[in-house]
Amino acid sequence: MSAATLLAALSLAVWLYLLLARGGFWRERPRRGPRQSPHWPAVVAVIPARDEVETIGETVTSLLRQRYAGRLALVLVDDHSSDGTAAAAGEAARALGAEDRLTIVGARPLPPGWTGKLWAVAEGLRQAERNDDAAELVLLTDADIAHHPDNLAELVARLESDGLDLASLMVKLNCASFAERALIPAFVFFFAKLYPFAWVNDRGRRTAGAAGGCMLVRRAALDRIGGVASISGALIDDCALAGRIKAGGPIWLGLSAATRSLRRYPRLGDIWRMIARTAYTQLGRSPLLLAGTVLGLAVTYLAPPVLAVGAGGLAALLAGLAWLAMTLAFLPILRFYGVTPIVAPLLPVIALFYLAATIDSARRHHQGRGGEWKGRVQQRGQA
């Protein structure tokens, strides 16, 4: 058997495993939460915000308009913004006559060992305590998320009905520009492959993941793990939090079609920087894991089209089947985002883009620019 045939057979075996034995990640679809809950506990939403003037008004408005039977208060932490983020948030609350439900606090200077976002979250939790807010649940949400009106009620009902410590939603990402339509569905596809939602939700598996844009967590669970201070340096803070919490209680991760991200990525470079910010951290900043990732992605995504077109005989047949398998796996997420299925066979090209950005992530790290976000470098945190 030739080397080309062996490589094609390996690629096909990988895709058969991914299709049949990886938690059905590629078939993941939105699931609405239950409509009823044993009770509706008080919730405090903590919103870390750094230069989010374009989106913060809509985020605050969507939270204040939640159809929730319990009490909901908001704490917005202005993380040294320079664009009027705090003023825009206050104006949004005043427009609804809900100033009393929003507290705005400025973050103190970032201490050593903390990432900016987690320090802002810690500041928000501290302010909630100062407000004498005895809320049982904490909604951690980004400043660029538009929550559909029943989002909180559905998350609370799921948390309470299923006895969860954490419920998180992968919100629907913006997918309008050419760059977004070409690359954003693959971002969700790769995330789900890395953290199969069915495995995250399985109490018997160790797989833990979350989507940081929308996480509802029990305050008791936060206290149990030592608060966000226990992950203070984590650059991929959502999955770090999920891992800590799942060690002591069940969690849930779902996909949303109605709660959406307002953040736009109009250019290919914007998505490149999003990937490069954390990809090397995801690999534990390990050159060996980076090399393994390059090899794995080459076998999984690049070898099938190359061999299907350039090889002959059995190698081309097996490679063609592997390419067909990855194309079929990619179709559901393209359909979810309303992207033409013509893009599906181009997944190898998209994967090459992600691979190059991952390599660039390692380069940035070794240049001392790891985790750069809005002018602040966060280099030395944990994974």
VOPA-953549 format. One record per residue (C-alpha): residue in one letter; x, y, z. Coordinates in steps of 0.25 Angstrom, whole numbers, plus 2048, in hexadecimal, padded with zeros to 3 digits. Each point is the difference from the previous one (the first is absolute). Layout:
N
AXYZ;...
! end
This chain:
383
M800800800;S80680D7FC;A80280C809;A7F58087F9;T7F67F5803;L8047FF80E;L7FF80F802;A7F28007F9;A7FB7F4809;L80580780C;S7F880D7FC;L7F47F87FE;A8017F980D;V80180D807;W7F38057F9;L7F97F3803;Y80380280F;L7FC80F800;L7F37FD7F9;L7FC7F4808;A80780180E;R80380E803;G7F3803807;G7F88047F4;F80780E801;W7FD8037F1;R7F17FE802;E7FF80980B;R7F4809800;P7F980B808;R7F77FA80C;R7F780A807;G8007FE80F;P7F47FC808;R7F580A803;Q7FD7FD80E;S80A80080C;P7FE7FC80F;H80380E804;W80580D7FA;P80C804808;A80680E800;V80B8027F6;V80B80A7FE;A8068027F2;V80F804800;I8048077F3;P80F8037FE;A80280B7F6;R80C8067F9;D7FE80A7F5;E7F27FA7FC;V7F880D7FD;E7FB7FA7F3;T7F97F4807;I7FE80380E;G7F38077FF;E7F97F57F9;T8067F680A;V7FB80780C;T7F38037F9;S7FE7F17FD;L8037FC80E;L7F780A806;R7F57FB7F7;Q8017F2805;R7F27F9803;Y8057FA80D;A7F77FE80C;G80B80180A;R80980C803;L80B8047F6;A80A80B803;L80C8047F8;V80E804803;L8088067F5;V80F800802;D80780B7F8;D80E7FA7FD;H80780D7FD;S7F88047F4;S80480C7F8;D7F48017F7;G7F4803809;T7FB7F2803;A7FB80380E;A7F880C7FB;A7FA7F87F5;A7FC7F580A;G7FA80A809;E7F88077F5;A7FA7F27FC;A7FB7FE80E;R7FA80E801;A7F97FE7F3;L7F87F5806;G7FF80780E;A8087F5806;E80C807806;D7FE7FA80E;R8027F27FA;L80E8047FA;T80D802808;I80C8057F8;V80E7FF807;G80D8037FB;A80B7F5801;R80C802808;P80E7FF7FA;L8027F27FB;P8097F880A;P80B7F67FD;G7FB7F27FD;W7F28047FA;T7FB8017F2;G7F880D7FE;K7F27F97FE;L8017F880C;W80580B809;A7F48087FA;V7F67F5804;A8067FF80E;E7FE80F801;G7F27FE7FC;L7FD7F580A;R80780880B;Q7F680C7FD;A7F47F7800;E8047FC80E;R80280F804;N7F28027FA;D7FB7F580A;D7FB7F87F5;A7FD7F2805;A7FD7FA7F2;E8027F17FF;L8048017F2;V80A8087F8;L7FE8027F1;L80E8037FA;T7FE8067F2;D8098087F6;A7FD80E7FD;D7FD7FD7F1;I7F47F6802;A7F28027FD;H7F77F7809;H7F37FC7FA;P7F580380A;D7FE7F2806;N80F7FD800;L80280180F;A7F37F9804;E8037F47F7;L80E800806;V7FB80080E;A7F67F67FE;R80A7F77FA;L80980280B;E7F67FE80B;S7F87F47F9;D80D7F87FD;G80880480D;L80B8067F9;D80B809805;L8038077F3;A7F88027F3;S8068067F4;L7FC8047F2;M8098017F3;V7F980C7FB;K7FD8027F1;L80C8087FB;N7FF80B7F6;C8017FA7F2;A7FE80B7F6;S80D8057F9;F8087F77F6;A80A7FD80B;E7F57FC80A;R7F97F77F6;A80D7F97FB;L8067FE80E;I7F680180C;P7F87F37FE;A80D7F9800;F80380680E;V7F47FA806;F8037F37F9;F80E7FF805;F7FB80480E;A7F67F6801;K8097F57FB;L80A80480B;Y7F580180A;P7F57F77FC;F7F3805806;A7FB7F2803;W80D7FD808;V80080D807;N7F17FD805;D8037F2804;R8027FF80F;G8097F47FE;R80A8067F7;R80B809804;T7FF8097F3;A7FD80E805;G7FD80D7F7;A7F880C800;A7FE80D7F7;G80480C808;G7F68097F9;C7F47FB808;M8037F780D;L7F67FF80B;V8077FA80D;R7FB7FE80E;R80780980A;A8027F4809;A8087F97F5;L80980C7FF;D80280180F;R8037F17FF;I80C8027F6;G80580C807;G7F980A7F7;V8078057F3;A80D802807;S8027F17FF;I8018027F0;S80680E801;G80A7FF7F5;A7F87F77F7;L7FF8067F2;I7F67F67FB;D7F880380D;D7F37FA7FC;C8057F27FE;A80980280C;L7F4803809;A7F87F57FA;G80B7F6803;R80180580F;I7F17FF802;K7FD7F37F9;A80A7F9809;G7F680380B;G7F28017F9;P7F97FE7F3;I80180A7F5;W7F98027F2;L8048077F3;G7F68037F5;L7FF8077F3;S7F780C7FE;A7F98057F4;A7F980C806;T80B80680A;R80A8067F7;S80E807800;L80180E7FB;R80F8007FE;R8038017F1;Y80C7FA7F9;P7FF8087F2;R80E7FC7FB;L8087F3800;G80B806809;D7F580380B;I7FE7F1800;W80E7FC7FF;R80380980D;M7F57F9807;I8067F37FE;A80E804802;R7FC80680E;T7FE7F3807;A8037F47F6;Y80E7FE806;T7FB80180E;Q7F67F57FC;L80C7F77FD;G80680380E;R80B8087F9;S8077F37FC;P8088007F4;L7FE7F1800;L7F1801800;L80180B7F5;A8087F67F7;G7F67F5803;T7F48097FD;V8078047F2;L8027F17FD;G7F27FD805;L7F980B7F8;A8087FC7F4;V7FC7F1800;T7F1804803;Y7FD80C7F7;L80B8027F6;A8047F27FC;P7F27FC7FB;P7FF80A7F5;V80F7FF7FC;L7FF7F17FE;A7F28007FA;V8058097F5;G80F7FC7FF;A8007F1803;G7FA7F57F8;G7FA7F3803;L7FC7FB80E;A80780D806;A7F78097F9;L7F37F8803;L80380080F;A80480F800;G7F48037F8;L7F77F980A;A80780880C;W7FE80D7F8;L7F17FC7FF;A7FF7FD80E;M80680D805;T7F78077F6;L7F37F9805;A80580380F;F80180F7FC;L7F28027FA;P7F880180D;I80780C805;L8008077F3;R7F17FE7FF;F7FF80680E;Y80780C7FC;G7F98017F3;V80D7FE7F8;T7FF7FA7F2;P8047F1800;I8098037F5;V80A80480B;A8007F2806;P80B7FA7F7;L80980B803;L8017FC80F;P80F7FC7FD;V80380E7FB;I7F980680D;A8087F7809;L80D8047F9;F7FC80F804;Y7FE7FB80F;L80D7F8800;A80880C7FB;A7F980980A;T8047F680B;I80E8007FC;D80080F800;S7FA7FF80E;A80D7F9805;R80880B7F9;R7F980B807;H8027F880D;H80F7FF7FE;Q80080F7FD;G7FA80480D;R7F28037F9;G7F87F4805;G7F1803803;E80180E7FB;W7F2806801;K7FC80F7FE;G80E805802;R8037F780C;V8097F4800;Q7FD7F4809;Q80C7F77FE;R8027F880D;G7F37FB804;Q7FC7F1801;A7F97F87F5;
! end
